[in-house]
Amino acid sequence: MPPKKDKDKRPIQTSVDPVKPKSWYEIVTKEEELDTAQSKLQIPKKENCDIETRLQILEALLEASKDKKSLEKENSEEKSSKIQVSNTFQVLSNSDDSPTTSSQKQSLNPQVSLTQPYLKASSEFFEKPIWQNIINTERGFDSSEPFQILQKYFGKGRYYKPYDINKTPYFYQAILEITESVIFKNFFLEEKHEDPAYSTCKILKVIAPADWGYDLTKSLFFPEKLKETHFFEIPFNYWDYHQAWYNSFLIQNQKHKHTWLFYFDTKICDPKQFPFWWNSWWEFFGSSYEILKPPIQSSFNLFKAQYKPTDEEKSLQPLALFCTKFYVPWVLAWTVELSDQKLPVLIRKFKVKWWDKFKSPPSLSIMNIQKWIKDCNVKTPETFQTPQQTDFLVQKSQMAAMLATAKTPEEMQAILMKFTPALSNRSESPEPSVHLDDDDDGPIFGNSGM
């Protein structure tokens, strides 16, 4: 088990001091004074106006104009200040070690209350071609609304089979946090809300059975700092830890639109230690190739083609391995549907999308990915690529990204014609190809990673 964390920290509240706005009377009075000053400036007739008089009039006009622009700037700054204040987050608990006292929010992770609704991103969700069978719907549990059926079976606010009603999602989240596997944060639209609007999950590690440190069925207990939680006296073992990677994320809000933001701590995470069963988790909750932006797709294609994984890393999906080594977050949501089969069954569907607020760092450029791979290949010279093949693979990645943007057959043909001369020139002097597919690395790493 990991060492104990520091003592609990007191909740912290952050806020922005609002700027006191001017009253409407002060603003209108100031504008009237400026207009009056301008109206009093009378321009003499041209024939009776000497150069000095004209210059004085011009300076007075410019001064009045500056005063008016200054007033407009002040009004603009006041509006900006109001917007800044309205967007302020009020942190209810800013410590990973201090659980909340509310029975509905008992967890290690900080709880954040948003003072304005969470804005939806513009990217569209991609529905994953995989789902979970939850339960067959029996007679007497009919309903047109799948979440209502689920509530009849499992109870309000429960979205998995309640073999032990005390093992709530917060029970499972606590297991992942005290083992230093994950850091959670739940965000609420208002402090009084019991269900988060969205949550974040930073993945630090995944513990394999051989690294658990105890007998897999031995009962372990939570540390004293969680004494106030409802699950403090409930023991857990490795198989609860395994189940926590699924049940921790089965939470929803009243509108059933809760979303998760996932990402890896690339400085800590070691994919060589991941257990085999974690691949199943990735199939449901992981990212998808389809949501990547074209430049990131090109970088990933280059990574997949040239990077030589270790024997331990070969068990992971290529995209999962890519995300553990480079910071590429993704947004996930899930919903419940009634399957249209002969025997009705409730199923859980998963969908992912690109996080629009994420700005791709320079480390994800093709040039930096190529340099990173080259540095890795120094330790494994058998995977070294010739300059000609490296150039070919870069063009191949670029062509794949451009083809993904083609909307008509004519555009696709134009893209192919653009790369045809370069490819035909290289075919005259072929070089031996060394990449993942030629080494017979198995079907897992050889697929598209989608």
C-alpha positions as CSV (number, residue, x, y, z in Angstrom):
1,M,0.0,0.0,0.0
2,P,1.2,3.5,-0.7
3,P,2.5,5.7,2.2
4,K,0.0,7.8,4.1
5,K,-0.6,11.3,2.7
6,D,-0.2,14.6,4.5
7,K,-2.8,15.8,7.1
8,D,-6.1,17.1,5.9
9,K,-6.1,20.7,4.7
10,R,-8.9,23.1,5.5
11,P,-11.3,24.0,2.7
12,I,-10.2,27.0,0.7
13,Q,-12.4,29.6,-0.9
14,T,-11.2,31.7,-3.8
15,S,-13.0,34.7,-5.2
16,V,-12.4,37.9,-7.1
17,D,-13.2,41.2,-5.5
18,P,-15.8,42.9,-7.7
19,V,-15.2,46.4,-8.9
20,K,-17.9,48.8,-7.8
21,P,-19.6,50.0,-10.9
22,K,-20.6,53.7,-11.5
23,S,-24.3,54.5,-11.2
24,W,-26.3,55.3,-14.3
25,Y,-26.6,58.8,-13.0
26,E,-22.8,59.3,-12.8
27,I,-22.4,58.0,-16.4
28,V,-25.1,60.1,-17.9
29,T,-23.9,63.2,-16.1
30,K,-20.4,62.7,-17.4
31,E,-21.5,62.3,-20.9
32,E,-23.7,65.4,-20.8
33,E,-20.8,67.4,-19.5
34,L,-18.6,66.3,-22.4
35,D,-21.4,67.0,-25.0
36,T,-22.0,70.5,-23.4
37,A,-18.3,71.3,-23.6
38,Q,-18.2,70.4,-27.3
39,S,-21.3,72.4,-28.1
40,K,-19.9,75.5,-26.5
41,L,-16.9,75.4,-28.9
42,Q,-18.0,77.8,-31.7
43,I,-15.9,77.7,-34.9
44,P,-15.5,81.3,-36.3
45,K,-16.0,82.0,-39.9
46,K,-13.2,81.2,-42.1
47,E,-12.4,84.8,-43.1
48,N,-12.2,86.0,-39.5
49,C,-10.3,83.1,-38.0
50,D,-6.5,83.3,-37.8
51,I,-4.1,80.3,-37.6
52,E,-3.6,80.6,-33.8
53,T,-7.4,80.7,-33.1
54,R,-7.9,77.6,-35.3
55,L,-5.1,75.7,-33.4
56,Q,-6.7,76.5,-30.0
57,I,-10.1,75.3,-31.3
58,L,-8.6,72.1,-32.6
59,E,-6.8,71.4,-29.3
60,A,-10.0,71.9,-27.4
61,L,-11.8,69.5,-29.7
62,L,-9.1,66.8,-29.3
63,E,-9.2,67.2,-25.5
64,A,-12.9,66.7,-25.4
65,S,-12.6,63.6,-27.7
66,K,-10.0,62.1,-25.4
67,D,-12.3,62.6,-22.4
68,K,-15.1,60.8,-24.1
69,K,-12.9,57.9,-25.2
70,S,-11.6,57.6,-21.6
71,L,-15.2,57.3,-20.4
72,E,-16.0,54.6,-22.9
73,K,-12.9,52.7,-21.8
74,E,-13.9,52.9,-18.2
75,N,-17.4,51.5,-19.0
76,S,-15.8,48.7,-21.0
77,E,-13.5,47.8,-18.1
78,E,-16.4,47.7,-15.7
79,K,-18.3,45.3,-17.9
80,S,-15.3,43.1,-18.3
81,S,-14.9,43.1,-14.5
82,K,-18.5,42.0,-14.1
83,I,-17.9,39.1,-16.5
84,Q,-14.8,38.1,-14.7
85,V,-16.6,38.0,-11.3
86,S,-19.5,36.0,-12.8
87,N,-17.0,33.4,-14.1
88,T,-15.2,32.9,-10.8
89,F,-15.1,29.3,-9.5
90,Q,-15.7,28.9,-5.8
91,V,-13.5,26.0,-4.5
92,L,-15.2,24.1,-1.7
93,S,-12.3,21.8,-1.0
94,N,-8.9,22.1,-2.6
95,S,-7.2,19.1,-1.1
96,D,-6.9,15.6,-2.4
97,D,-6.6,14.4,1.2
98,S,-9.7,16.0,2.7
99,P,-13.1,14.3,2.1
100,T,-16.3,16.2,2.2
101,T,-18.6,15.8,5.1
102,S,-21.7,15.5,3.0
103,S,-23.0,11.9,2.7
104,Q,-23.8,12.4,-0.9
105,K,-20.3,13.7,-1.7
106,Q,-18.0,11.6,0.5
107,S,-14.8,11.3,-1.5
108,L,-11.2,12.2,-1.4
109,N,-11.4,14.4,-4.5
110,P,-12.0,18.2,-4.4
111,Q,-15.5,19.4,-5.0
112,V,-15.8,22.5,-7.1
113,S,-18.9,24.7,-7.5
114,L,-19.3,26.6,-10.7
115,T,-21.1,29.9,-10.6
116,Q,-22.2,29.6,-14.2
117,P,-23.4,26.7,-16.3
118,Y,-20.8,24.6,-17.9
119,L,-20.5,25.5,-21.6
120,K,-20.8,22.6,-24.0
121,A,-17.9,22.1,-26.4
122,S,-18.4,22.4,-30.2
123,S,-16.9,19.1,-31.1
124,E,-19.4,16.2,-31.8
125,F,-19.4,13.0,-29.9
126,F,-18.3,9.8,-31.6
127,E,-20.2,6.7,-30.5
128,K,-17.9,3.8,-29.7
129,P,-18.8,0.5,-31.5
130,I,-19.0,-1.3,-28.2
131,W,-21.5,-1.5,-25.4
132,Q,-22.2,-3.2,-22.1
133,N,-25.2,-5.4,-21.4
134,I,-26.6,-4.2,-18.0
135,I,-29.7,-6.3,-17.4
136,N,-32.6,-8.0,-19.1
137,T,-35.8,-6.2,-18.6
138,E,-38.4,-8.5,-17.1
139,R,-42.2,-8.3,-17.1
140,G,-43.5,-5.5,-14.8
141,F,-40.5,-3.3,-15.4
142,D,-41.7,-1.8,-18.7
143,S,-41.1,1.8,-19.4
144,S,-40.3,4.0,-22.4
145,E,-37.5,5.7,-20.5
146,P,-34.4,3.5,-20.0
147,F,-33.1,5.4,-16.9
148,Q,-36.5,4.9,-15.2
149,I,-36.2,1.1,-15.8
150,L,-32.7,1.2,-14.3
151,Q,-34.0,3.1,-11.3
152,K,-36.7,0.4,-10.7
153,Y,-34.0,-2.3,-10.7
154,F,-31.1,-0.7,-8.9
155,G,-32.7,2.3,-7.0
156,K,-32.3,6.0,-7.4
157,G,-28.9,7.2,-8.4
158,R,-27.5,3.7,-8.9
159,Y,-26.3,2.6,-12.4
160,Y,-24.8,-0.8,-11.7
161,K,-26.0,-4.0,-9.9
162,P,-26.1,-3.2,-6.2
163,Y,-24.7,-6.4,-4.7
164,D,-23.6,-4.2,-1.8
165,I,-25.6,-1.0,-1.5
166,N,-22.8,0.5,0.6
167,K,-20.3,0.3,-2.2
168,T,-21.2,3.5,-3.9
169,P,-19.2,5.1,-6.7
170,Y,-17.5,7.2,-4.0
171,F,-16.4,4.0,-2.2
172,Y,-14.7,2.9,-5.5
173,Q,-13.3,6.3,-6.2
174,A,-11.7,6.3,-2.7
175,I,-10.0,3.0,-3.4
176,L,-8.4,4.4,-6.6
177,E,-7.3,7.5,-4.7
178,I,-5.8,6.0,-1.6
179,T,-3.8,3.5,-3.8
180,E,-2.5,6.6,-5.7
181,S,-3.8,5.3,-9.0
182,V,-6.1,8.2,-9.9
183,I,-6.9,11.8,-8.9
184,F,-10.6,12.8,-9.1
185,K,-12.3,16.2,-9.2
186,N,-16.1,16.7,-9.3
187,F,-17.6,20.0,-10.5
188,F,-21.0,21.2,-9.5
189,L,-23.1,23.9,-11.1
190,E,-24.3,25.0,-7.6
191,E,-23.1,24.2,-4.1
192,K,-26.5,22.7,-3.2
193,H,-26.4,20.2,-6.1
194,E,-25.7,16.6,-5.1
195,D,-24.7,15.4,-8.6
196,P,-21.7,16.8,-10.4
197,A,-22.1,18.5,-13.8
198,Y,-18.8,17.0,-15.0
199,S,-15.7,15.4,-13.5
200,T,-12.0,15.0,-14.3
201,C,-9.8,11.9,-13.9
202,K,-6.0,12.0,-13.9
203,I,-4.6,8.5,-14.3
204,L,-1.3,8.0,-12.4
205,K,-1.0,4.2,-12.5
206,V,-2.8,0.9,-12.8
207,I,-1.8,-1.8,-10.3
208,A,-1.4,-5.4,-11.6
209,P,-2.1,-8.4,-9.4
210,A,1.6,-9.1,-9.0
211,D,2.2,-5.5,-7.7
212,W,-0.7,-5.4,-5.2
213,G,1.5,-6.3,-2.2
214,Y,-1.1,-8.4,-0.4
215,D,-3.1,-11.5,-0.9
216,L,-5.6,-10.6,-3.6
217,T,-8.5,-11.6,-1.3
218,K,-7.2,-10.1,1.9
219,S,-9.5,-7.5,3.5
220,L,-7.9,-4.1,3.7
221,F,-9.3,-1.0,5.4
222,F,-9.4,2.7,4.7
223,P,-7.1,5.2,6.5
224,E,-8.2,7.2,9.5
225,K,-8.6,10.4,7.5
226,L,-11.7,8.8,5.9
227,K,-13.3,8.1,9.2
228,E,-16.3,10.4,8.6
229,T,-17.3,8.7,5.3
230,H,-20.1,6.2,5.1
231,F,-17.8,3.5,3.8
232,F,-15.0,3.8,6.3
233,E,-15.7,0.4,8.0
234,I,-16.2,-1.5,4.7
235,P,-13.2,-3.6,3.8
236,F,-11.9,-4.0,0.3
237,N,-9.5,-6.2,-1.6
238,Y,-7.8,-6.3,-5.0
239,W,-11.0,-7.3,-6.8
240,D,-12.7,-4.2,-5.4
241,Y,-9.8,-2.3,-6.9
242,H,-10.4,-4.0,-10.2
243,Q,-14.1,-3.2,-10.1
244,A,-13.4,0.4,-9.1
245,W,-12.0,1.0,-12.6
246,Y,-15.5,0.6,-13.9
247,N,-18.0,1.6,-11.1
248,S,-16.1,4.8,-10.2
249,F,-17.2,6.3,-13.5
250,L,-20.9,5.3,-13.4
251,I,-22.3,8.5,-12.1
252,Q,-24.9,10.8,-13.7
253,N,-26.6,14.1,-13.1
254,Q,-30.4,14.8,-13.2
255,K,-30.3,15.5,-16.9
256,H,-28.2,12.4,-17.6
257,K,-25.6,14.5,-19.4
258,H,-22.6,14.1,-17.1
259,T,-19.2,14.0,-18.8
260,W,-15.7,12.9,-17.8
261,L,-12.4,14.5,-18.8
262,F,-9.6,11.8,-18.9
263,Y,-5.9,12.2,-19.2
264,F,-2.7,10.5,-18.1
265,D,0.1,12.0,-15.9
266,T,2.7,11.3,-18.5
267,K,5.6,12.1,-16.0
268,I,4.5,9.3,-13.6
269,C,2.5,6.8,-15.6
270,D,4.4,3.7,-16.6
271,P,2.4,1.6,-19.2
272,K,4.9,-1.3,-18.8
273,Q,3.2,-2.0,-15.4
274,F,-0.4,-2.1,-16.7
275,P,-2.2,-5.4,-16.2
276,F,-3.8,-7.2,-19.2
277,W,-7.4,-6.7,-17.9
278,W,-7.0,-2.9,-18.3
279,N,-7.3,-3.3,-22.0
280,S,-11.0,-4.1,-21.5
281,W,-11.4,-0.8,-19.6
282,W,-9.8,1.1,-22.5
283,E,-12.3,-0.4,-24.9
284,F,-15.1,1.2,-23.0
285,F,-13.7,4.4,-21.4
286,G,-10.6,5.1,-23.6
287,S,-10.2,7.6,-26.5
288,S,-10.8,6.8,-30.2
289,Y,-8.8,7.6,-33.3
290,E,-11.8,9.2,-34.9
291,I,-11.9,12.2,-32.5
292,L,-8.3,13.2,-33.0
293,K,-7.6,16.3,-35.0
294,P,-5.8,15.7,-38.4
295,P,-2.3,16.9,-37.1
296,I,-2.6,14.6,-34.0
297,Q,-3.7,11.7,-36.3
298,S,-0.5,12.3,-38.3
299,S,1.6,12.3,-35.2
300,F,-0.1,9.1,-33.9
301,N,0.3,7.3,-37.3
302,L,4.0,8.1,-37.2
303,F,4.3,6.9,-33.6
304,K,2.5,3.7,-34.5
305,A,4.6,3.0,-37.5
306,Q,8.0,3.7,-36.1
307,Y,8.0,3.3,-32.3
308,K,9.2,-0.1,-31.1
309,P,7.3,-1.0,-27.9
310,T,8.7,-3.1,-25.2
311,D,7.4,-6.6,-24.6
312,E,5.2,-5.3,-21.8
313,E,3.9,-2.4,-23.8
314,K,2.8,-4.6,-26.7
315,S,-0.2,-5.7,-24.8
316,L,-1.7,-2.2,-24.9
317,Q,-3.7,-0.7,-27.7
318,P,-1.5,1.6,-29.8
319,L,-3.6,4.7,-29.0
320,A,-3.6,3.9,-25.3
321,L,0.2,3.7,-25.4
322,F,0.4,6.9,-27.3
323,C,-1.8,8.7,-24.7
324,T,0.3,7.5,-21.8
325,K,3.4,8.9,-23.4
326,F,2.0,12.2,-24.8
327,Y,-0.6,14.4,-23.2
328,V,-3.7,13.9,-25.2
329,P,-6.9,14.3,-23.1
330,W,-10.4,13.2,-24.2
331,V,-14.0,13.7,-23.1
332,L,-16.3,10.7,-22.4
333,A,-20.0,10.3,-21.7
334,W,-22.2,7.3,-21.4
335,T,-25.9,6.7,-21.6
336,V,-28.5,3.9,-21.3
337,E,-30.6,2.5,-24.1
338,L,-33.2,-0.3,-24.4
339,S,-31.9,-2.8,-27.0
340,D,-34.2,-3.8,-29.8
341,Q,-33.8,-7.5,-29.4
342,K,-36.1,-10.5,-29.1
343,L,-35.3,-10.5,-25.3
344,P,-35.2,-6.8,-24.2
345,V,-32.0,-5.8,-22.5
346,L,-30.7,-2.5,-21.1
347,I,-27.4,-1.6,-22.6
348,R,-24.8,1.1,-21.7
349,K,-23.3,3.0,-24.7
350,F,-20.1,5.1,-24.6
351,K,-19.2,8.1,-26.7
352,V,-16.1,10.3,-26.8
353,K,-15.1,13.6,-28.3
354,W,-12.2,16.0,-28.6
355,W,-11.7,18.5,-25.8
356,D,-12.0,21.8,-27.6
357,K,-10.2,23.8,-24.9
358,F,-7.1,21.7,-25.4
359,K,-4.3,23.4,-27.3
360,S,-1.9,20.9,-28.8
361,P,1.6,21.4,-27.3
362,P,4.7,21.5,-29.5
363,S,5.6,18.0,-28.3
364,L,2.8,16.6,-30.4
365,S,4.1,17.9,-33.7
366,I,5.4,15.4,-36.2
367,M,9.0,16.8,-36.0
368,N,9.1,16.4,-32.2
369,I,7.5,13.0,-32.3
370,Q,10.1,11.9,-34.8
371,K,12.9,13.2,-32.6
372,W,11.4,11.5,-29.6
373,I,11.2,8.2,-31.5
374,K,14.8,8.6,-32.7
375,D,16.0,9.1,-29.1
376,C,14.2,6.0,-28.0
377,N,15.7,4.0,-30.9
378,V,19.2,4.8,-29.6
379,K,18.4,2.2,-26.9
380,T,16.9,-0.2,-29.5
381,P,19.0,0.1,-32.7
382,E,17.3,-2.8,-34.4
383,T,14.3,-0.5,-34.9
384,F,16.3,2.2,-36.7
385,Q,14.7,3.5,-39.9
386,T,16.7,4.6,-42.9
387,P,16.3,8.3,-44.0
388,Q,14.4,7.3,-47.1
389,Q,11.9,5.2,-45.2
390,T,11.5,7.9,-42.5
391,D,10.7,10.4,-45.2
392,F,8.2,8.0,-46.8
393,L,6.4,7.3,-43.5
394,V,6.1,11.1,-42.8
395,Q,4.5,11.6,-46.2
396,K,2.3,8.6,-45.6
397,S,1.0,10.1,-42.4
398,Q,0.4,13.5,-44.1
399,M,-1.5,11.8,-46.9
400,A,-3.7,9.9,-44.5
401,A,-4.5,13.1,-42.6
402,M,-5.4,15.0,-45.9
403,L,-7.5,12.1,-47.1
404,A,-9.5,12.2,-43.9
405,T,-10.6,15.8,-44.8
406,A,-11.6,15.0,-48.4
407,K,-15.4,15.4,-48.9
408,T,-15.7,14.4,-52.6
409,P,-14.1,11.8,-54.9
410,E,-12.5,14.7,-56.8
411,E,-10.8,16.0,-53.7
412,M,-9.6,12.5,-52.8
413,Q,-8.2,12.0,-56.4
414,A,-6.4,15.4,-56.2
415,I,-4.7,14.4,-52.9
416,L,-3.6,11.1,-54.3
417,M,-2.2,12.7,-57.4
418,K,-0.3,15.2,-55.3
419,F,1.7,12.3,-53.6
420,T,1.9,10.0,-56.6
421,P,5.2,11.5,-58.1
422,A,7.0,11.3,-54.8
423,L,6.0,7.8,-54.1
424,S,6.8,6.6,-57.6
425,N,10.3,8.0,-57.4
426,R,11.0,6.1,-54.2
427,S,9.7,2.8,-55.7
428,E,12.7,2.8,-58.0
429,S,15.1,2.1,-55.1
430,P,13.2,0.3,-52.4
431,E,14.7,0.0,-48.9
432,P,14.1,-2.8,-46.5
433,S,11.1,-2.0,-44.3
434,V,11.3,-2.4,-40.6
435,H,8.2,-1.6,-38.6
436,L,5.8,-3.1,-36.1
437,D,3.7,-5.2,-38.6
438,D,6.8,-6.9,-40.0
439,D,7.9,-8.2,-36.6
440,D,4.7,-10.1,-36.1
441,D,3.8,-8.4,-32.9
442,G,0.4,-9.9,-32.7
443,P,-3.1,-8.6,-33.5
444,I,-3.4,-6.2,-30.6
445,F,-0.7,-3.7,-31.5
446,G,-1.1,-4.3,-35.2
447,N,-4.7,-2.9,-35.4
448,S,-5.8,0.7,-36.0
449,G,-6.1,1.5,-32.3
450,M,-9.7,2.6,-32.8
